Amino acid sequence: APVAIAGAGVAGLACALHLHEAGVPVQIFEASNRVGGRVLTDLVDGFRIDRGFQVLSTAYPEAQALLDFAALRLGAFAPGARIRIGGRFTNFVDPSRRPQELPGLLGSPVMPFADKLRVGKFRLHTTRGSLAALYERPEQSALERLRARGFSDAAIEHFFRPFFAGVFLERELASSSRFLEFAFRHFASGEATLPADGMEAIPRQLAARLPVGTIRVNAPVEAIEAGGVRVAGTRIESSAVVVATDGEAAREFIPTLPALRHNATVCLSFAARTDPVRAPILVLDAERSGPVNHLCIPSAVCASYAPPGQALVSASVIGALGESDRELERATRTQLRGWFGAEVDGWRLIRVDRIPRALPQQLVGALEPVERDVRVGPGLFVCGDHRDMGSLHGALHSGRRAAAAVCAALGVHTQNAAHSRRRRTAP
């Protein structure tokens, strides 16, 4: 009987792909009408709207192993950020990749010169050694780690807090130092990118490599039973079951899994006649002048995100699930009017995306160990970013680990599958 996978997000698709390469038959049951899970893109009035602000780091090892970067036609963000501080914008970029920006960086008011040197040392610290070694480092909160590395309050408040609030989806920097160093490592050593067809192109590419008929959409798993699953009232025999849903949904099938809390985000997408930033760069608010923590122009990264002659503005709010859409829009426009002037009044709100379970909380202790068990019972397995580092890499990696655990349980030799994986080169 095939292995049954509940969920066609990136973790479930990665698990299925590894099983397929090992010669194990597999069937995916997806409750919604398409693959992707939380990695989705909608085409609205000619605009590509991702479900919340997401990027693909070309340095993620699992992405390099599984994805064809060239086929995704990736566009890259500038390596750094444009920061709103003291009533004006200043660029803070990586001089190793943008040496022409070095004179401006030296005089930047974002942080004192000594902190800029510490950023370079922190880069060496996070990129040194293997990921496994990074995961074994002593753990503390991200804020405590930054202070232990000697960063001043100015550096933390002007750069690290707004930047990593967008990564952690929490402003207090209470997330694990392992998550901080994992994220900094990959942003420092790779490019933050968007696929030309939107983030959903990633799960679509994985799905396209599976045999036709492997994935059934609009087919929610109703129950997991001994030796099978129940879908639409019908029992389907399986040799193993992999639950590849988000953490809360997984607990409905597997009550022994620990309870999870998630960080939330809201993304407001606007249609603009002109690009207010005029650069493919992330914009951060170090002044905390309104609800928007960070903003970008996806159409400046990939022109395909907007119709010709228009720009897509993506503004992200951390949490804020209590305010109405109208209240958030009003507060967002007020904040951005202070940044870009009266042109903001002419922007058209396309959509408000509320993602209450955007990211499992990665607090101190939650990543101990980073790679949690994927086998939870006889013939029962689980994968997803809640079993690994909360990231696209973590979701893909947990899928690979779940597939390996299934193969081990079934007595399937996986060497050929491992050798068939080929690394894709970044653009």
N, C-alpha and C positions, 0 to 999 in steps of 0.2 A: 504494500500500500504506500502511496506517496506520503511525504511529510506534509502536514497541514500547518500553514502559517496564517495566523490571524493578524491582518494588517499589512497594507501595501505602502507604508512609509519607507523612508530610505533604509531603516534598519531591517525591516522585513524583506525588502527587495535585495539588499546586500546578502542577507542570509540565504535567500532563495538562489541567488546567483552562485554563491560558493557551493551550495549543495548540488546545483545543476552541473557545475564544473567537475564535481567529484562523482558524477554519475548517479546521484540520488534523485529519484523523481519527487517533485514537489508541487503543491497546489496552494495558491494564496487566495484567501477570502478577505475581501475589502468591503467594509460597511458602506462607504460612500460611492460616488459614481466615477471616481478616478483615482489614480495612484498619486502618492506624494505625502500623505499625512499632513504635517504642518508646513511642508515645503511646497507651497502652491502659488500659482500666478493666474490672475484673471485678466482677460482682455476686455476693457471697458472704454467705449468710445475711442478706440484706437490707442489707448494707453495700456501698458503692461503693469499691473498692480500686484506686487508680491504681497503675501499675507504677512505683513509686518516687515520691518527692515532686517534683511538677512544678506550675508555675503558669503562667498566661497573663498577660503584662503588656499592659494596654490601650494602652500607649504604643508598642508595636512597630509600625512603619510598615506592614509586610507584613500583620500581623494586622488592622490598621485597613482595609487595602485589600481583603482577601480574605474576612474573616469577618463574619458578622452577629451582633454582640454581643448584641443583644436576644433573638434566637432561642436563644442559648446560655444565657440566664438566669443571668448571672454573679453570683456572690457575691464580695465583696471582703475581703481581709485588712486589718487596721488598718495604717496607714502607719508602720511602725516595727517594734520588737521588744520582747519582754519578756526581760530578761537575768538569768541566775542568776549572782550575784556576791556574794561575802562571806557566803554562806549564806542569802541571801534574793533575792527577785525585785525588779527595778526596771524600769519602762517607759522606753523610749527611742524617742520617736516624733517625727514631722515636725511641728513647731509651725505651719508654714504651712498644714497641712491639719487639724491638731487644736490650735487656739490655746488651748483650755481646758487643755491639758496643759503649757503653757509654764512655769507656776510649778514644777511637779514636775521638768521637764526642767532648769531652771536649777540645781536642787540635786541632780541625779542624780549618783551616784558613778561612773557609767560612764566619764567622762572629764573632765579639767579644763575650766573655762569657756572658755579660749582655744581648745581643740580644738573645742568646740561652734561657735564662730565660724568655725573652719576648715572644718567640715562644710558650713556655708552657702556659703562661698567655693568649696568643691569642687563643690557642686551647681551653682553658676553656671558653673564651669569645664567641667563635663561636659555641661551642657545648651546651652551656647553653640555656635552654628554648626551646620553640617550633619554627618550621619554620615560623609560622605566626608571632611570636614575632620578629624573625630576620628580616622579611620583613618590619616591621614597624620601624626599627631603622633609625635614621637620615642618609641621603644619601650624599655621597661625592665620589670623584674618588677613585679608589683603591690605587693609589699612595698617595693621601692625607690621607687616612685612615691609611696606614702603617706608615706614618710619625707621625700622631697623636697618634699612639700607641707607639711611641718612637723608632722605628727601625732606625738604622744608615744607612748611604748611602752604607756601605759595605754589610750589610745584604740585602738591597734592590737589589743592583746590582749583588751580587754573587748568591743569591738564589731566592728571590721573583720575580724579573723581568724575568729571563729565565724560571722559573717554570710556572708562571702565563701567560707569553706570549704564552706558549703552551696550556693553558686553554682558554684564551681570544682570541687568534689568533691576538693579537696586542701587540707591545712592549712598548707602552707608559704608560701602566697601567692606561689608561683613562676610563676603564670600571667601572661600578658602584661598590661601596663598598659592596652593597648587593650581587652582584655576587661573589665578592672576599670572603665574609664570608660564603656564601652558599657553594662554592667549597671547601674552607678550612675545613669547618665542615664535609663534607662527605669524604674527603681524610683522615682526622684525625680519623674518627670514623669507617671507613670501609676499605675494601681492593679494590685496583684498579685491575680489572681482565679482562681476555679475555676468551671467550668461546672456547672450543677445536675445534669447527667447524667454528670459525670466528664470527665476530660481527653479521653477517646476521642470525646466529642461533637465535638471539633474536626475530626479527620480524617473522621468520619462526615458532617459538614456539607459538607465539600469534595466527598466522594464523591457525595453526593446531587445535586450540581449537574452531574454528568456524565451523558451518555446511558446508558440501561439497556443492559447488556451490555458496557460499556467495561472493566469490571474482572473479571478471572478470578481467583478465589481457589483455593487448593490447586493452584496451577499454577506451580511453580518453573521459572525459566529454567535450562536445563541447559548451554547453550552459546550464545555469540554467534558468528554466522557472517557472512560477507560477504553483505550484503543481507537479513539475517534473523536469527531466533533459533530455538533448538530447545527445545520444551516437550513433555514427556512423549513424547519420541522423535519428535515431528513437527516438521518445519521450517515456520516461519511467516514469510512474506515481510514485510519492513518497509522503509520508506523511510529510516528512521534508528532508532538504538537509544539509549535513555537508561538508564543504570544508576543507579537511585535507591535503593541499599541503604546500609547503614552502611559505614564506611571499609574495614574488614577484608574484608567480603564483596565490596566493589567491587574490591579488589585481586585477588580470585580470577578475575574477568572481565578486569581491566585490570592486568596485572602491572607496568606502567610507573608506576602511581600510587605515591607515596611510602608507606613503611611508617608505620603509625600506632600510637600508644599511647593507651589510654583510661584515664580515671579511673573507679573503681568505687564503688558505694554499695550499702548494704543497708537495706531499709525494713521495720520491724516494725509490723504493724497489730494493735491491740488493741480489743476491745469493752469499754466501760466503762458502768456504770450511770449515772454522772454525769460531767459535763464538768469535769475537774480544773483547767482554765485559766480557764473562764468568760468567754472573750473570743475573737474571731476574730483572734488575733495569733500571730505566729511566736515561739517560745520558743528562746532560745539559751543554750548552756552556756559561760560564760566561765571557769569553774573547771576544766574538763576533768576532771570528777569521774567519768567513766565513758565508755562507748563512744558514747553519743548526743551528736551535735553540735547537732542542732536537732529540735524537736518542734512539732507543731501539732494542732489538733482540726478536721479538715476539715468535720465536721458542724456546727461553730460558724460556718463560712463559708457552707456550703450545707446546710440541714437534710436534704436528700435523700441525703446521704452515709451516713446511719444510720437504722435503724428508729425509730419513735416511742418515746420514753422511754429511748433509749440514745445513747451518744456514741462516735465513732470517734477513736481516738488513733493518730497516725502519728509514729513515732520513727525518725529517720534516722541512720545510721552511715556515716562516710566510710571507704571501703576495707573492711577487716575481712572479707575473703573467706576467710581461713584458719580462723576459728573456726566451730564447729558451730552449728546453730540453737539447740540447748539451751544452749550456753555463752553465746551472745549474749543469749538471753532472760534467763538468770540474771543476767548483768552489767547488762543494761538495767533489769530490775526493781529491782536493788539501788540503782542510780543514781537512778531515778525515785521509789523509796520515800523517799529522802532529800529529794526535792522535794515530794512530795504526800502522804506518810504511808502508813498501812497500807491505804488504799483500793486501792493498786496491786496488792496481793495478790489482790484480787477481779477484776482484769481478765482477760479471756480472750484468749489469743493467737489471732488469726484466721489470719494468714499471715505468712511471712517471704519477702520478695522480694529476690533477689540479682541485681543488674544489673552484670555485669562490664564491659560496654561502654556505660556510661551516658553518657559524654561524651568526645569526642576531647580529648586534652590540648591546651591552648592556651598552650603555653610561649612564651617570647620567641623570635622567629624563625619560629614556626609560623604567625603571622598576617602574614607578609610575602610577598605582600600579603594583606590580609584576604579579598578576593574572588579565589580561585584560579580558573584556567581551567576551564571546564565542557566545552569541546570538546577531546577527547583523541585524535581520529583521524578519518579520513574516515567520515562517517555515524555516529560514535560519540561519545556525550556522557555526562556524569556529573553528578549533583547530590546534595545532602545536606549536613548541618551540618558535615561534614568538608571542604567546599569553601568555607565561609563562616564567619561568626562562629558559634561553637558555642551555638546557642539555637534556640528555635522560630522566631524571626524569621529566623535564618540559614538554616534548612532551607527555609522558605517562599521566601526571597529567592533561594536557589540554584536552586530549581525554576523561578522566573520567569526567571532568567538562562539556564538551560538551554533553556527553551522559546524564548526570543528567539534563542539561537544556532541552534537547530534551524530556526526560521523563516528566519533569514538564509541558512542552508545550502540550504534548499529554495526560496529565492526568494519566500517568502510575505511580503506586506506586513502589518505588525502594528498599524497605526495604529488601526483600528477596535476591535481587541481591547483596546488600551491605553485607548481612550476608554470602553469598556464597563465598565471597573473603577470601582466607586463606593466611596467611603470610608464605613465604618460608624462610627457614633458610639459612644463608650464610655457605659456606664450612668451 
